[in-house]
Amino acid sequence: MLDRLFFPALGLAAALVVGLALVWPQGLGARSPGPFGHDPVLQSPEMQAAMKRQTEASQERINRARETMRELQARTVPNGS
């Protein structure tokens, strides 16, 4: 292919990709400007509720594990030897 055609075509393709990146939905982050944007998945009420449930369940598991370790340590280490 001639350089006279290849490099301008490459520049045009790069400009199109940059232009598309400016308006295409931004994945899980903030909403893109209209008509291309959509509500991000992580900002939906259902997903927020699911993330909150997972966080609370994780905290509960951590607290149970800590309490179990405290009980085991209290049984194995005599008080005031």
N, C-alpha and C positions, 0 to 999 in steps of 0.2 A: 504494500500500500504506500502511496506517496506521502511524504511528510507533510505536504501542503494540505492534505485532506485529513490525515490522522490526528495531528495536534489540534487543529480547530475542533474536530469532532470530540476529542478527549476533553478539551476545555468546556465545550458545550455540555457534555455529559457531567462533568464535575459541577458546573453551575446548576444543572437540573437537580443533581443529588443534594446540593446545599439548599436549594429552594424547597425541595421536598422535605428536607429535615426541619425546615422552619415551620412547616404547617402540619406535619404528620403527627398523629397521636404519640405522646411521649411515654408510652409504656405504663408503668405503675406510678409515675410521678404526677405532676400537675396536669390539668386538662389543657389540651391544645386549643388554639383559637378556632372559632367556628368554621365552617361546616364540617371540618375534618375531625374535630375533637370528640371525645366520649368521656364519660365518667370513669376515672381510673378504678380498677378492680379493688385496690386496697382502701378506697374511700367509700365504698358502698356500705350501707348500714349492716347488711348481712355479714360482710367480711369483718367489719369492726367488732361485731358481736362475737364472731368466731374467734378472733384474735384475743379478745378479752377473756373468753372462756378458757382458751389454751393457756393464757398467762396465769389465770387464777388456779387452774389445775396444776400447772408447773410449780407455782409457789406452794401449793398444798403438799405436793410430793416432796419438795425440798424441806418443808417444815416437819413432815413426818419422818424423813430420814435423819434430820438433826435430832429430833426427840428420841428416836431409836438409838442413835449413837450416845446421847446423854445417858439413857437408861443402861446401856451396855457398859459404859465407862463407870457409872455409879456402882454397878454390881461387881466389877473387877477390881476397882481401886477402893480399898477400905478407908473410911474416914478417920483422920487423925491417928495414923499408925504410931 
